[in-house]
Amino acid sequence: MPRSVNSVASRERRKKILKRAKGQFGRRKNVLTVAKNSVEKGLSYAYRDRRTKKRNFRALWITRINAGVRLYGMSYSVFIGKLAEKNITLNRKTLADLAMNNPEAFKAVVEECNS
């Protein structure tokens, strides 16, 4: 009995990897063994950087809040402490957005903390 190799499935597997490697440079885009390594490495970077992205955005928000509260003679840590003390539950993303795009509303939050 002849051996069945299922070339349809094999080709699909190869195409799937080469499709993911599309846009890469040199042999990474068209040589299966090189593309496979490149795609695996890229997926591990993607996994890692989805977490790094969250870290970077939180740092950005903290920087923006700090810049906003410095205008009112306060530091970031003191401001966050007073927010917790007054039970104001605004997250850092919202506070950073207020500091950037709506300074009068942010000033009202800062004054509420000081009172």
C-alpha positions in Angstrom: 0.0 0.0 0.0 1.4 3.4 -0.9 2.4 5.9 1.8 0.0 8.8 2.3 1.8 12.0 3.0 -1.2 14.5 3.3 0.6 17.2 1.4 -2.4 19.5 1.6 -2.1 19.8 5.4 1.7 20.1 5.1 1.4 22.9 2.7 -1.1 24.7 4.9 1.2 24.5 7.8 4.0 26.0 5.8 1.8 28.7 4.3 0.6 29.7 7.8 4.1 30.3 9.0 5.2 32.1 5.8 2.1 34.3 6.0 3.1 35.4 9.5 6.6 36.1 8.4 5.4 38.4 5.6 7.1 41.8 5.5 10.3 40.6 7.1 13.7 41.1 5.5 15.8 38.6 3.5 15.4 34.9 4.0 13.1 35.4 7.0 10.2 35.9 4.7 10.6 33.0 2.2 12.7 30.2 3.7 10.6 28.0 6.0 13.2 27.1 8.6 14.4 30.7 9.0 10.8 32.0 8.9 9.7 29.6 11.6 12.5 30.7 14.0 11.7 34.4 13.3 7.9 34.0 13.8 8.5 32.1 17.1 10.8 34.8 18.3 8.3 37.5 17.2 5.5 35.8 19.1 7.6 35.7 22.3 8.4 39.4 21.9 4.7 40.1 21.4 3.7 38.3 24.6 6.4 40.1 26.6 5.6 43.5 25.2 1.9 43.3 25.8 2.9 43.4 29.5 5.6 46.0 29.0 3.1 48.3 27.2 0.9 48.4 30.4 4.0 49.3 32.4 4.9 52.1 30.0 1.5 53.6 30.0 1.2 53.6 33.7 4.6 55.4 33.9 3.3 58.0 31.3 0.1 58.6 33.3 2.1 59.1 36.5 4.4 61.6 34.7 1.5 63.6 33.4 -0.3 63.7 36.8 3.0 64.7 38.5 3.4 67.6 36.0 -0.2 68.6 36.5 -0.1 68.7 40.3 3.3 70.5 40.4 1.4 73.6 39.1 -0.4 73.6 42.3 2.6 73.2 44.6 2.1 69.5 45.3 4.1 66.3 44.5 2.6 63.2 42.9 3.0 61.1 46.0 1.3 63.6 48.3 -1.5 64.0 45.8 -2.2 60.3 45.5 -2.1 60.0 49.3 -4.7 62.8 49.7 -6.9 61.2 47.0 -6.9 57.9 49.0 -7.5 59.9 52.2 -10.6 61.7 50.7 -11.8 58.4 49.1 -11.7 59.8 45.6 -11.6 56.8 43.3 -10.3 58.2 40.0 -7.7 56.0 38.3 -4.4 57.2 37.0 -5.5 57.0 33.3 -8.5 59.3 34.0 -6.4 61.7 36.1 -3.8 62.0 33.4 -6.4 62.7 30.8 -8.0 65.4 33.0 -4.5 67.0 33.6 -3.8 67.1 29.9 -7.2 67.9 28.3 -9.3 69.5 31.0 -7.2 71.5 33.3 -10.1 73.2 35.1 -11.6 69.8 36.1 -8.2 68.7 37.2 -7.8 71.8 39.3 -11.2 71.0 41.0 -9.9 67.6 41.9 -6.7 69.0 43.3 -8.7 71.6 45.3 -11.0 68.9 46.6 -7.9 67.1 47.9 -6.6 70.2 49.7 -9.8 71.1 51.4 
